[in-house]
Amino acid sequence: MVAGVAALATTGFGAIGGAQLLLGNTVQAAALANTVSSVASIATAVSAAASVGAQLLQKKPGILGGVNQVTIDANAPVPYGMGRCFTAGTLRHDVGYGGKVGKTKNPYLSKVMIWSASTAAMIEAVLFDWNTIAFSGNSAVGYYNSWLYLDRQLGLRPEPDALAGPWGAIPDWGSTYKLSGYAAGLFSYRFDRDNKRWANGIPVHGVVGRWAKVYDWRKDDMFPGGAGPHRWDDEDSFEYDPNVALNAVTYARGRYNSNGFAGVRMCGCGFGYDEIDWPAWTAFANVCEANGWEVNGFVYDGPGISLWDNLKRICAAGAATPVISGGLLSVRFQSPKVALDTITNDDFAEGERVAPGMRTYRDRVNSMVPKYRSEANKWEYVQSDAITVEDYVALDGELKEEEWPCELVTDKDQSAQITSYELYNRRELTGWTYPLKPRLWHIKLGEAYHLIDPELGVDHLVVVAAITKDIGTATVTVTFETETTEKHAAALAATGTAPPPPTLVPPGEADDDAWSGLDAVSELTVDGGIGEAVLHWQNPTQSIFKYCRAYRGTIDDIGAASEVAGPIYGGLGQLQKITDPAAAGDYLWWVVAFDVDNNPSEPAGPISATIS
């Protein structure tokens, strides 16, 4: 039991917030709190003797969730939006109602969508089939006017009113369903058997939002060096900012359904103020600001989903990794390093020193393809051009390419830059392990040093990747990886390329196509002869078909042609034949079908033939 608690404290999760992060269960966390208390004196002594930085070796979490498809699940994970991004939302209620109106039974449909936990900054646009739909109040204007309504909320705590539809009471929904703390919307759609609005069904739709407001300690008067109204325990003081570091710290803090920490934690990790390595996060925030690196997208909290992996996903948008260093939540990020000290033979303790000369052939990649979420491509993941280092290709003797997903990135250049960093870092030497004397006992993860070991041929700038401490021998064993200064300029100079965007169909065009109705005639042929031409075709098979008309002209323009036969009646799918007498010459023929309301189909033709 003591060993288990000590290990938890060693990795920095001794606090109850961290315990909840690991266990994902409040009851288990409370039980663990009692255990921690009962062995506190022993655990403290043991944890002071060790600090493990194995987070460096953690595998990158895979892409989780999709923002452009509705999530439907009885126990759906909680979506948490950061920066600016599209989401179709998570469906929480879906019901048809209204009795019989005219010829339509239950003509009204309402859907409640949760977009994001925590208060959103703004809902920027509503998209249907990837086209922006304007609203006047809750009513759509333009094509969907009187057929589409949207009541929306940003996630106040508490919300003053529940979302409501335009046609009175909604079954199994009422004034107590306020969804406080959630950015959400209630879509209402009207159907009619005679209308054309939803002929192809309800199209893909959702919203583009500027999501979570975040805590910026640099704007906090209570923080050393800070200046402004932000407060750690006051979410109402937070502001919208897509900066990667600010969003990572705010998620690590957790988001609550009340202003402060007295309510229920809706998402996030639950780290306390005193569990954050503020100098490291400040430096990372400044780097993200200087590079223009933003986090734009969603993570999801729910059963089976690791909150630590979510924190890694957020940090990855800034080419960084969260770590536990000295019992605090810290971060390793990419920026030019300056050696804090020089480590030489005089600092080596008893024990084996290891300095591998290169990575394995399998681990060496020389080309990586960035993959990012593109607004111009319906917010889908798309590939940018490969980042390739020709010197690496020459050294390896062949092209070794890998795709690199930038999950919460929507900018092509940012995706190219963080992918470049990953490519260069794959070439850094790692696993250099050295036992060191007590002078370096307080060494920290991410710090840079100049390591000189003539015996192993080492003379290089290195970064601390992992730490293990032995209080019995007063030895700190440190794992280093090399740091090549030139990679920073090369990575930050990288630019991405965007694939061409698709052509978007304006609202209603697909509906009109579906209801404009009639198919053209098929298998039209024309046989020229002496003094006449013979036309053959097959009528449409749709029940709304009524008759056909035939046209002849001398140029490729049916508007300039003359009608030569019609109306020509016949059965559905019937094979038709007519004769068209005309003077000798070269002609073009068309046949047009008409429905029961005398609406024309697209013309079949032109078909050319010669009359002799």
N, C-alpha and C positions, 0 to 999 in steps of 0.2 A: 504493500500500500504506500509506504514511504517512497519507494523507488518510483512508483507511478506518479505520485504528486510532484516529486522532485523533477521528473522528466517534463511534466507539464509546465512547471515554473521555469525550467531551463529554456524552453522554447518561447517564453514570454507570455504564456497563456495562464498565468497564475491567477489573474483577476477573473471575477465571475463573468464579465463580458466576454473574455477570451474562452472561458469554459463553454459558454453558450455557443460560441462560434464552432468549437470542435464537436459538441454533442448535439447541437441543433434542437435542444429540448429543455424547457425551463425547469421542469421537475428534476431532471438529471443534473442540471447545473446547480440547483439548490442543494441536492444531496452531496455533490462534489464540494460545495462551499463548506459544509459541515466537516467533510473529510480534511479539507485544507486547514481548517481551523484547528482540528485535533492534532495535527502533526506539524504545525506551523514552525515551531522552533527547529525541528530536524530539517524540514524542507528548505528553510531559509539558508541553513549552513551548506547544504548540498548544492543548492542552486547557485550560490555565490562562487562555487568552484568550477562551474561549467557554463559555456555559452556556445551553442552549436549553430553554425550558419549553413546548414544543409539545404536551405531554401534555394540556393543557387542551382541545385541539381534537380529541382522540381520540373516536371514535364509541363509544357505549355498546355493549358486547358483548351479543349475543342470548342468550336463555334456552337453557341447555345441559342435556340429559339430563332424565330423569323418575324421581322417586323411587318412584312407585307402580306401576311396571312392571319386571319382571325384565329385566336386560340380558343378552343372549345373543350372544356374539361370540368368535371364536377369539383375537382380539387386542384384547380389550375394554379400554377406558380404566380407570385405577385410580380408584375412588371415594374421596373424602375428605370425611367428614362433620364438620360444625361445629354447635355448639349442640345443640338438641333437635329431632329430625325423624324421620319414618318413611322406611324404605327397603325395597323388595322385594329388593334385592341384585343382585349380578352372579353369574350361574351359572358355576361352575368345574368341576363334575362332575355327571353325571346318568346313573344306571345302574339297571336292574332286575335282580333276581337271586333266588336261593333255591330253584331247582329246582321240583319239584312238591310242593305242600303241599295235601292234600285234593284238591279239584277244581280248584285254581288253579295255573297254571304261573307261576313267577317272581313270587310274590306280594309281594315286597318292592321298594320303590323308594327310593333315597337321592339327595339333591341337596345339593351343597356350595355355599353362598352366601357370597361375600365382601361384607361390608357397608361396611367403611371401612378405609382405610390408617391406621396409627398406633394407639396404644392408646386404646380407648374408656373413658369413665368408667363407664358401666353400660348394660346392656340393660334398658330400663324395662318393656317389654310386648311380647308376641307377639300379632299380630292375624291372625285368619282371617275373611274377609268383614267386616273392620273391627270385629269383636268380639274382646275380649281373651280369650285362652285361658290358663288356669292350668296350671302344670306342677308336678309333684312330682319333683324331680330332673330327669331327662331325659324323663320320661313325662308326656304330657298327662293331665289329669284331666277328669272330666265326659264330655261327649258323645264326645270323641275318644280316650278312655282305651283303651289297648292297640292303637290304630290310628295314633297319631301320636307321634313322638319327636323331640327336638331336643337335640343336643349343641352347645354354644356356647362361644366364647372371646372375650376382650376384646382380644387382640393383644399378648401379652407378647413380650419380646425377650430370649432365645428362648422359645417356647412349650414347656412340659415334655412335652406329649403331643399327638399328632395327634387330630383329631376322629374319633369312632367311632360306629357304629350299634349297635342293640340285638341284631342277629341274626348276630353274628360277622363274618367277613371280607367286605369289600365289594370287588368286582372293580375292579382298577386303582386301588386306594387302599390306603394302608398307614401304618405307624408313622413313615415318613420325611416324610409330607406334613403338616408341622406348621403351615404358613402363619404363621410368626412375623411379628409386626408388623402383622397384619391382624385386625380384629374380624370374626368369621365364624361361620357355623353350619352344621351338617349336619342337614337334615331327613330323617327316615325315615318312610315311609308303608306301612301294611300293607293289602293288598287281598284280597278274598274274593268269589267269584262270588255268594254268597248274602247278603252284607251290604249295608247301605244307606248306609254312611258316605261313599263317594265317588261316589254315583250321578250327580251332575252334574259329575264331575271334581274335581280339587283346586281349591278356591277361591283367589281372590286372597289372598296372605298375605305377611307381612313382619314387621319389628320396629320399634318406636320406641326410639331410643337417645339417650343423652347422650354425644355423640361426643368429638371430640378434646380432650385436655388441652392447655393453652396456657401459654406463657411470659408472666409478668407481671413486668416489670423493676421495677415499683414494690414488688414483694415480694422483691427481690434485694438482699442485704446488700452485694454487690459493686458495685451500681449507685449512683451518687451520689444520695442521698436515699431509696434503697430500704431496705426492712426485711423480711427473711424468707429462707426457704430456697431460693427459685427460683434456678436457674443456667442461663445461656444454653446451655451445652454438656452439660446433664444433663436429659434428657427425663423421667427418673424424678422430678424435682422439680416438674414441671409440674402444674397443677390444671385442673379443668373450669371454664370460664367462657365464656358466650356473648357477651361484650363484643366488638363489631365490631373495634375497633382491635387488641385482643390477638390475635384470630384472624388478622387480616391480617398482623401482624408475624410470627407463628409460621409462617404459610404462606410468607411471604417468606423466612424462615430455611430452610425445608425440613424434611421429616420423614424420618428415617433408620431402617434396620432394625437398628441397634445404638444403644446409649446413648452418644451423642456424634456425631462426624462421620466416624468411620473406616469405617462401613459404606456400603451403597448408599442413595442418596437415592431414596425411594419416591415422593415427590410434593413439590410446592413448588418455590420458585425457586432457593434456594441462595445468598442474600445473606449476607455476613459481618457480624459484630457491628459492625465499624468502617464499614460501608456504610449504616448506618441513621441517619436524622436523629432522634435520640431526643427532643429537646425537642418537635418537631412531633407525634410519635406519642404522647407523654405527654399533651399537651394534647388530642389527639383521643380518647384513651382516657378521659380525665376527662369530656369532653363526652358520650361514649356512655353512661358510667355515670350521669351526671346525667339524661340523657334517657330512660334505660331502653332503649336501642337494642341489640338482639341480632341476631346472625347465626345463622340456623337453616336448615340445608340442606346441599346437596352441590355440590362442584365435581369435575371429572374431569380427570385427567392422562393424556395418551396421544398417539399420533401425530396430528398435525394440529391439536392443541389448544394454544392460546397460554397459557402460564403467566401472562403479563402480563395477559391478559384475565381469567383467573381471579382475580388479585389485584384487578382493577377490580370484578369481580362482588362480591367480599367487601366492599370499601370502600363500594360503592354501597348496601349495607344500612344504612350510616350517613350517607348523603347526602354521600359523600366520593369523592375521586379520588386514586389514587397518582400521584406525580410524581417526577422526578429533579431535584433542586435542589442545585447546588454539588457534583455528583458523588455525592450521597447519596440514598438512597430516602427520600422525604418524602411528605407527604400534604396535600391541600387539603380542608378540611372546613368545614361550616357552623356558625358561631358568631358572636355579636356581635363586631365588630372595633373596635379603637382605633387611631387613626393614630399611627404611630411617628415621623413627621416631616412637615413641609410642603414640598412641591415647588413652586417658583415660577419666574419668568423667569430668575432668577440661576442656576438649575440646568440650564437648557436648553442643550444643545450644538448645534453646527452640524448642520443637516439638517432634513428635513421633519417637521412635527408633524401628526398626523392624529387627529381626534376626531369619529367618525361621530355624527350626532344621534339615530339610532334604528336598531333592527333592521329587517330587511325585513318586509314584510307576511306573507310566507310563514312566516317564523320565529316570528311572534308567535302564541302560543296563549293562549286565555283560559279554558280548562276542561280538566282532566285527570282521567282515571279510574284510580284505583289498582287494581292487580291483585296479589294476594298469595296465598300458599299457606295454605289453611284446614284446620286439623285437623278441625273439625266437618264439613267437606265432603270427607271421605276423602282429605285432604291434596292436593286438587286446587287449581289456581289459580282464584280467584274474583274478581269485581269488587266493590269497595266503591262507595259513592255518589261521583259526580263532585265534584271540588274546582273550584269556579267562582268567579272574581272578577268581580262584576257591573260594576265600573268598567272593567275591561278589555273586557268584552263591549260596553259602550256605546261605548267608544273605537273598537273595531274595526267596529262596526256589524252584527255577526253573531256567533253562537256558533261558536267554532272549538275543537273537542274532539279530544283525543288520549288513547289508552290508555297508561299508564305501568306496565310490569311491575316489581314489586319482587321480584326472583328469590329471594332468600334471606331473605325476611321472612315471618313467620307471625303477626304481630300486626296487626290492622286499624288501630289508631291509629298505630302506627309507619309503616305503609304510607301513611296519609293525610298524616303529617307530612313524610316525605321526598318525597312527590309534590308537596306544597305548596311545598317548597323549590325543586323543579325548575320549577314553574310560575312562581314569583316570579323565579327566576334567568333564565328565558327573556325577562324584561322588562328585565333589567339591560343597560346599554349596554356593548358590548365592542369591541375593536379600537382603543382609544385608544393610539396608538404615539408614544413620545417618545424622542428621543436625549438622553441626560443626561450631565453632566460626571462626572469621576472621584470626586467626593464621594460619589456613590451607586453606586460600583463594586461594593460588597458587598451590594447589594439582593438579597432572596431571594423566591422564589415564595411566594405566599400572604400576604405581608406587606401591611399596610394603610397607606396614606399619604393625606394631604390634598393634592389636586392643584389648583393655581390657575393658570389660563391665561386672562387677560382677553381676549386676542386671539381665542381660539376659544370664549369664553363658558363656560369650564370652571371650576367651583368645587365640588368634590365629593369625598367619601370614595371612594377607589378601592383595588382589590386588585391585586397584581402577578400577571399571568396568563402572561407569557412574557418571556424575557430573552435578548438576544444581545449579546456583548461583542466589541469590536474593539480589540485590544491596540495596533495601529498608531496609532490616533487617540485612544486612551484614552477611548473612548466606549462607554457601555452603553445599548443601545436596549431600552426596556421597553414591553411591551404591558400596558395596564391594562384592568380592567372595573370598572364602578361597583358600589358596595356600599350598598344601602338598608337602614338599620338597622331600620326598622319591620317588615321581612319576618320577622324571627326570632320575635317574639312571635306574629305571625299564623300562621306555619307550625307552631309548637309547640303552638298551641291547637287545631289540627285534630284531628278524631276521625273514625274510619271506621265503616262499618256492615257487618255480616256477613249474608250471605244465609241463609235458613233451612236447617238441616242436613237431609239425607235421612233417611228411616226405615230403620234397619238390621235385617236379618233375623237372628235368633239362629242360632247354629251348629246345623246339622242340619235346620232347617226346610225348606230347599230340597231336601235329600236326601229327606225324608219325602214332600214333595209329588211328587217324581219317581217314588217307588216306591209311594205309596198307591194308585196305579195307574190305576184305570179312569176313562175319560171318562164324563160324563153322556150320557144319550140326547139326541138332537137333534130339532128340528122338532116338538116336542110341541104338539098342538092339541086342543081339546075343543069338540064341537058339541052344544049342548043341544037336547032335543026333548021329545016328550010321553012322560013316564014313564021317560025314560032319557037318558043322554049317551053320545056316541061319542068315544073317544080314539084319536088317531093319533100315532105317533112313529117314529123310526128308531133301531135298535139301534146301540151302539158298534161300531167296526170292529176293536178290539184283540183279539188272539188269546186273552187271558185272560177275555173276556166269557163269561158262562154263562147268565143269565136276568134278568128284570125283575119288579118288583112295582109295582102301582098303588095310590094312596092318595087318599081323599076326606075333606074336612073343611069346617067352616063358618067357621073363623078362620085367619089367616095363620100357622099353626104346624103343621108336619108332625108334630111330636111329639104333637099332640092329634088327628091325623087317624086314620081307620080304613083298614086294608088292604081293598081291594075286589076285587083280582085278583092271583094269583101263586102259585107262580112261573110266569112266562110265558116259555117257551123260544123260541128262534128263531136264525136264522143271523146271522153278522157283517154289520152294516150293513143287515139286513132291515127293511123297512117293516112296522110292526105296527098292528093295529086290534083294539080290544076295545069291548064295550058294557057300560055300568054302569047297571043299573036303580035308580031311587031315587024317593022321594016328591018332590012338587013343592017347589021352593025354589031358593035361590042357593047354589052350592057352589064349592069350590076343589079342584083335582086336582094330584097330583104323580106322577111315575114315577121309580123308582130302579133303576139297573142294579147287578148283582152279579157279582163275578169268580169264578174257579174255587175260591177259598178262602172264598167267601161274604162277601167284604168289599164294602161298598156304595160306589157312586160318590156324588158330590154329587147331590142331587135336582134333577130338571128340573121347573120350576114355581115357584110355583103358577100355574095357568091357571084363570080363572073362567068359569062358564057357568051358565045357568038351565034347570032342568027344570020343565016346565009340566004 
